[in-house]
Amino acid sequence: MGAGQIGGIATLLDIDFNNAAGFHGEPAKITEGQFIVHYLSHAMMFCLGAIIESHVVLTPAICVYGETYKFKIFAGTHSFVENSGIGRQVQHLCIHKGYNHSMRWEGCSPDNLALICLNKPFVFNKREPYTEYILNRARYGVAINSENRIRDKSCRFYGWGSRRNDDLGSTLVCSGYVQGMMISRLIDRPCGVGFVDLSKYNRFLSCGVDDSRDVIDHDELMAFEFDHTSKLLNTPSLLTTPHENITSSPYP
């Protein structure tokens, strides 16, 4: 993932809570943040997300609202400049019905969350090609008492660091559960920190994941399969995985 301008190296950070500006952090280990994905939306916003099920990713709605083309997200690396990781195509989007995109430049849009349903689940029981580690998911659906969260020393905030203007989707995880997400950019953040408490969205997460299992692949683009005179043009990928596995196994 990316640390923005810190050393000029794109590295996922475990950001230091003791630094109010968020400028400092430690490079995440391969045993940390294994649920983080990254992608460049067609709105040209570089965003993060968290894998909460093998086929579902949680991300800010502002990153994907209005997308009309299928695009790819990438996981399995903490240094995307060296290796983009493994990609999955976005098949369906579920945006919280309370999200108001028209107010995004004037105020902090409420319910700025979306679920991404993938065309192929990620694999959790073995290391996939082009990945640096075995992928994992962040658990969800448990509301932890705010006092306990303050005292929970296991909490980690994974992101790029606030020197970068693109920290959308930076994720707070406590005791293995996803608890918060950054949902507005630093350069246009009209509402303070732009941080959403995910403990208030357990119903959205649980119902969205349940519904995603029943999704039938019937989108309009499939009509091209029955028209032999037309050729479906794929949307150009903004990141491509290498043809060869350029990573070495981190395990002996």
GIVENJO-V66360 format. One record per pair of residues at least 6 apart in sequence whose C-alpha atoms are under 8 Angstrom apart, sorted by sequence separation. I is the first residue (numbers start at 1). GAP is how many residues later the second one is. D is the distance in Angstrom with one decimal. If there is no record, write none. Layout:
i: <I;I>
gap: <GAP;GAP>
d: <D;D>
//
This chain:
i: <3;4;16;40;41;51;52;77;103;127;128;149;160;161;172;173;224;2;3;4;15;16;39;40;50;51;77;127;160;171;172;173;224;2;3;15;16;38;39;49;50;77;101;126;127;159;171;172;224;1;2;3;15;16;38;39;49;50;75;76;100;125;126;171;172;184;185;1;2;3;15;16;38;49;74;75;76;99;100;124;159;160;171;184;1;2;14;15;37;38;48;49;74;75;99;123;124;159;170;171;182;183;184;1;13;14;36;37;47;74;75;98;99;100;123;124;158;159;169;170;182;183;13;14;36;37;74;98;99;122;157;158;168;169;182;183;13;14;36;37;73;74;97;98;99;157;158;168;169;181;182;12;13;35;36;72;73;96;157;167;168;180;181;11;12;35;47;72;73;96;156;157;168;180;181;11;35;72;73;96;155;156;167;168;180;181;45;71;72;95;96;155;156;167;179;180;70;71;95;155;166;167;179;180;43;70;94;95;154;155;165;166;178;179;43;70;93;94;154;165;41;93;94;152;164;165;41;93;94;152;92;93;162;42;91;92;149;90;91;92;90;91;90;91;42;64;89;90;41;65;88;89;88;89;88;39;40;39;61;38;39;61;138;142;1;37;38;65;141;143;1;37;38;139;140;37;61;138;139;140;36;37;62;138;139;140;35;36;138;34;86;86;86;85;86;84;85;83;85;30;28;62;64;61;62;60;61;60;61;59;60;76;77;78;58;59;76;77;144;58;59;75;76;77;143;58;59;76;142;143;57;58;76;141;56;57;76;143;56;57;75;141;142;56;57;141;55;56;140;141;55;55;141;55;56;140;141;12;55;11;12;54;55;10;11;54;10;11;54;9;10;54;113;10;112;9;1;2;108;1;2;1;2;1;108;108;54;105;107;108;53;106;107;51;52;53;105;51;52;108;50;51;52;50;52;115;115;117;34;34;35;34;35;30;31;34;35;30;34;35;63;60;96;60;59;48;130;130;94;130;130;132;129;130;131;132;133;130;132;133;132;47;48;50;46;47;48;49;45;46;47;48;49;50;60;62;46;47;48;49;60;62;60;33;28;25;24;23;22;23;17;22;23;15;16;21;22;14;15;14;15;13;14;15;13;14;12;13;15;12;13;12;13;11;56;87;6;84;86;3;4;53;56;84;85;2;3;4;6;84;1;2;3;4;5;83;84;1;4;5;83;4;3;83;71;83;70;72;69;71;72;72;40>
gap: <6;6;6;6;6;6;6;6;6;6;6;6;6;6;6;6;6;7;7;7;7;7;7;7;7;7;7;7;7;7;7;7;7;8;8;8;8;8;8;8;8;8;8;8;8;8;8;8;8;9;9;9;9;9;9;9;9;9;9;9;9;9;9;9;9;9;9;10;10;10;10;10;10;10;10;10;10;10;10;10;10;10;10;10;11;11;11;11;11;11;11;11;11;11;11;11;11;11;11;11;11;11;11;12;12;12;12;12;12;12;12;12;12;12;12;12;12;12;12;12;12;12;13;13;13;13;13;13;13;13;13;13;13;13;13;13;14;14;14;14;14;14;14;14;14;14;14;14;14;14;14;15;15;15;15;15;15;15;15;15;15;15;15;16;16;16;16;16;16;16;16;16;16;16;16;17;17;17;17;17;17;17;17;17;17;17;18;18;18;18;18;18;18;18;18;18;19;19;19;19;19;19;19;19;20;20;20;20;20;20;20;20;20;20;21;21;21;21;21;21;22;22;22;22;22;22;23;23;23;23;24;24;24;25;25;25;25;26;26;26;27;27;28;28;29;29;29;29;30;30;30;30;31;31;32;33;33;34;34;35;35;35;35;35;36;36;36;36;36;36;37;37;37;37;37;38;38;38;38;38;39;39;39;39;39;39;40;40;40;42;42;43;44;45;45;46;46;47;47;48;50;50;50;51;51;52;52;53;53;54;54;54;54;54;55;55;55;55;55;56;56;56;56;56;56;57;57;57;57;57;58;58;58;58;59;59;59;59;60;60;60;60;60;61;61;61;62;62;62;62;63;64;64;65;65;65;65;66;66;67;67;67;67;68;68;68;69;69;69;70;70;70;70;71;71;72;76;76;76;77;77;78;78;79;81;82;83;83;83;83;84;84;84;85;85;85;85;86;86;86;87;87;87;88;88;90;93;95;99;100;100;101;101;102;102;102;102;103;103;103;105;108;108;109;110;111;111;112;114;114;115;115;116;116;116;116;116;117;117;117;118;119;119;119;120;120;120;120;121;121;121;121;121;121;121;121;122;122;122;122;122;122;123;125;130;136;137;138;139;139;140;140;140;141;141;141;141;142;142;143;143;144;144;144;145;145;146;146;146;147;147;148;148;149;153;154;155;155;155;156;156;156;156;156;156;157;157;157;157;157;158;158;158;158;158;158;158;159;159;159;159;160;161;163;164;164;165;165;166;166;166;167;198>
d: <6.6;6.3;6.4;4.5;7.4;4.4;6.7;6.8;6.2;6.0;7.1;7.6;7.6;7.1;6.0;5.5;6.7;7.2;5.2;8.0;6.5;8.0;5.9;6.3;5.4;6.4;6.7;4.4;5.9;7.1;5.5;7.1;7.2;3.9;5.0;7.8;5.8;7.3;5.6;6.1;5.2;5.2;6.9;5.8;7.1;6.3;7.7;4.8;6.3;6.0;4.3;5.8;6.2;4.9;5.7;6.5;5.4;6.7;7.7;4.9;5.8;7.2;8.0;5.9;6.0;8.0;7.8;4.9;4.8;6.1;4.1;7.5;4.5;4.5;6.7;5.4;6.1;6.3;6.9;6.3;7.7;7.4;4.6;5.2;4.1;7.2;5.4;6.5;5.5;6.3;6.6;7.6;5.8;5.5;5.6;7.9;5.3;4.5;5.6;6.7;7.8;5.6;7.6;7.7;5.5;5.3;6.8;5.1;7.9;5.4;6.6;6.6;4.9;8.0;6.7;5.6;5.6;6.7;5.6;5.2;5.9;5.9;5.4;6.2;5.8;6.1;4.4;5.4;5.4;7.4;7.0;5.4;8.0;5.1;4.6;6.8;4.6;5.4;4.9;7.1;5.5;6.5;7.8;7.9;7.5;5.6;6.5;5.5;5.9;5.8;6.4;5.8;5.1;5.5;6.4;6.0;5.6;6.1;4.3;6.9;5.3;6.9;5.5;6.2;5.6;5.0;6.6;5.4;6.5;7.0;5.7;6.4;5.9;5.6;7.1;7.6;7.6;4.4;7.2;5.9;6.9;5.4;7.7;6.0;4.8;7.2;6.5;5.7;5.9;6.3;6.0;5.5;6.4;6.2;6.2;5.0;6.7;5.6;4.3;4.0;5.7;7.4;5.1;7.7;7.4;5.6;5.5;6.4;5.7;6.5;5.9;7.0;7.3;6.0;8.0;6.6;6.9;5.0;5.7;5.1;6.3;5.9;6.5;7.0;7.7;5.7;6.6;4.9;7.9;7.8;6.1;6.1;7.2;7.0;7.6;5.0;7.2;6.5;5.7;6.9;6.1;5.1;4.7;5.1;8.0;7.9;5.8;6.1;7.4;7.5;6.4;5.6;6.7;7.5;6.5;6.8;7.8;4.8;6.1;5.9;6.2;7.6;7.7;7.3;8.0;6.5;5.4;7.7;7.9;8.0;6.9;5.4;6.5;6.1;5.3;4.5;7.5;6.1;4.6;5.6;6.5;7.6;7.1;5.7;6.1;7.7;7.6;7.9;5.9;6.8;7.6;7.1;5.7;5.2;6.1;7.9;5.1;7.4;7.6;7.4;7.2;6.6;7.7;5.0;7.7;5.6;4.5;4.5;4.7;6.0;5.7;7.5;5.9;8.0;7.3;5.4;4.4;5.5;7.2;6.0;6.3;7.5;5.7;7.5;4.7;4.8;7.4;6.1;6.7;7.6;5.6;6.4;7.3;7.1;6.5;5.0;6.2;7.7;5.5;6.7;7.8;7.9;7.1;4.8;8.0;4.7;5.8;6.3;7.4;7.7;5.2;7.5;7.0;6.5;7.9;7.6;6.7;5.0;4.3;5.4;6.8;4.9;6.3;7.8;4.7;4.9;5.4;7.3;6.9;7.8;6.4;7.5;7.8;6.1;6.5;8.0;6.6;7.3;7.8;4.4;6.7;5.2;7.2;5.5;7.7;6.2;7.1;7.0;5.4;5.1;6.1;6.5;6.0;7.5;5.1;7.9;7.1;5.0;5.1;6.8;7.4;6.1;6.0;6.8;6.8;8.0;7.2;6.7;7.4;7.3;6.2;5.2;5.1;7.2;7.6;5.3;4.8;6.2;7.1;6.1;7.8;6.8;7.5;5.9;5.7;7.8;7.4;7.7;7.3;7.8;5.1;6.5;6.3;6.8;7.2;7.4;7.7;6.4;6.8;7.0;6.8;6.8;7.5;7.8;6.0;6.8;6.1;5.3;7.1;7.9;5.1;4.4;7.3;7.1;7.9;7.6;7.4;5.9;6.1;7.5;7.8;7.9;5.4;6.8;7.9;7.2;6.9;5.6;6.0;5.6;8.0;5.6;6.1;7.3;7.9;7.0;8.0;6.3;5.6;5.7;6.1;8.0;4.9;6.9;5.6;6.9;6.8;5.5;6.6;6.0;5.9;6.1;6.9;7.5;7.0;7.3;8.0;7.0;6.6;7.2;5.6;7.7;7.8;6.9;6.5;7.1;4.0;6.5;7.6;5.8;7.5;4.8;5.5;7.9;6.2;7.4;7.9;7.1;6.4;6.4;7.7;4.8;7.5;7.5;7.2;7.7;7.0;7.0;6.7;7.0;8.0;8.0;6.8>
//
